[in-house]
Amino acid sequence: MENTTGEVYHISNGYVYIFDIKTKIQVKGEFEPVIINDVALSENLSMKFKYILGSLNFMFNETITTETDTRKKQSLALRIIKLLLKIIHMFEGSANPKDIEEMIHQIDAERMEFKLVLI
């Protein structure tokens, strides 16, 4: 695994792309709410979701650049990739606002579990 870093997600034309896969997640502006499947999130939930994406991006890049054990590096990177792909999959179908909120809390819980492994 090469030690190169990059963004695991980016925003283009108002849509979030994770590993260059277009999602149904929209971010129209820095101070605008995140929109998932045409459901605008609350300000707090929008900030939480943006934090989750940024945190996963940071953890991925830190794992790639600082972990010296190749096997551990690949294992940790794969876990982060799986969580990012889960985000893509979770928000593919339509869902009501309550379901979306629960999904975000579930993703955050998984992110926190993973963060404990890194410490």
C-alpha positions in Angstrom: 0.0 0.0 0.0 1.6 3.3 -1.1 1.9 6.1 1.4 -0.1 8.7 -0.4 -2.9 10.7 1.1 -5.9 12.4 -0.4 -9.4 13.3 0.3 -11.7 10.3 0.7 -14.6 12.6 -0.2 -15.2 15.8 -2.1 -18.1 18.1 -3.0 -18.8 18.9 -6.6 -21.9 20.7 -7.9 -23.4 20.5 -4.4 -23.2 16.7 -4.1 -20.9 14.7 -1.9 -18.7 12.2 -3.7 -17.1 9.4 -1.6 -14.2 7.8 -3.4 -15.6 9.5 -6.6 -19.0 7.8 -6.2 -21.8 10.4 -6.3 -24.1 10.1 -3.3 -27.5 11.5 -2.5 -26.0 13.7 0.0 -26.0 17.4 -0.9 -24.0 20.3 0.6 -25.0 23.5 -1.2 -23.0 25.8 1.0 -20.9 26.0 4.1 -23.7 27.5 6.1 -26.5 25.6 4.4 -28.0 22.4 5.9 -26.9 19.0 4.6 -29.6 17.4 2.5 -29.9 13.7 2.3 -32.5 12.2 -0.1 -34.2 15.6 -0.3 -34.5 15.8 3.5 -32.8 18.9 5.0 -31.0 18.1 8.2 -31.1 20.3 11.3 -28.2 22.5 11.9 -26.8 20.3 14.6 -27.2 17.1 12.6 -25.7 18.8 9.6 -22.6 19.8 11.6 -22.4 16.3 13.1 -22.5 14.7 9.6 -19.9 17.1 8.2 -17.7 16.3 11.3 -18.1 12.5 10.7 -16.9 12.8 7.1 -14.0 15.0 8.1 -13.1 12.7 10.9 -13.1 9.6 8.7 -11.0 11.5 6.1 -8.5 12.4 8.8 -8.4 8.9 10.3 -7.8 7.4 6.9 -5.0 9.7 6.0 -3.4 9.3 9.5 -3.6 5.5 9.2 -2.0 5.6 5.7 0.8 8.0 6.6 1.7 7.0 10.2 1.1 3.2 10.6 4.3 1.3 10.0 2.9 -2.3 10.3 1.6 -3.0 6.8 -0.9 -5.6 7.8 -2.3 -3.3 10.5 -2.3 -0.4 8.1 -4.3 -2.4 5.5 -6.7 -3.7 8.1 -7.4 -0.2 9.6 -7.7 1.4 6.2 -10.1 -1.3 5.1 -12.3 -0.7 8.1 -12.6 3.0 7.3 -13.3 2.3 3.7 -16.1 -0.1 4.7 -17.6 2.5 6.9 -17.5 5.1 4.1 -19.1 2.6 1.6 -21.7 1.9 4.2 -22.6 5.6 4.2 -23.1 5.5 0.5 -25.3 2.4 0.7 -27.3 3.6 3.7 -28.5 6.8 2.0 -29.2 5.3 -1.5 -32.9 4.7 -0.9 -35.5 7.0 0.4 -35.9 7.5 4.1 -37.8 9.7 6.5 -36.0 12.3 8.6 -36.1 10.1 11.7 -34.5 7.2 9.9 -31.8 9.4 8.5 -31.1 10.8 12.0 -30.8 7.3 13.4 -28.5 6.3 10.6 -26.2 9.2 11.3 -26.1 8.3 15.0 -25.3 4.7 14.0 -22.4 5.8 11.7 -21.1 8.1 14.4 -21.1 5.3 17.0 -19.2 3.0 14.6 -16.7 5.9 13.9 -16.2 6.3 17.7 -15.6 2.5 18.1 -13.0 2.7 15.4 -11.4 5.8 16.8 -10.8 3.9 20.1 -8.9 1.2 18.1 -6.6 3.9 16.7 -5.8 5.3 20.1 
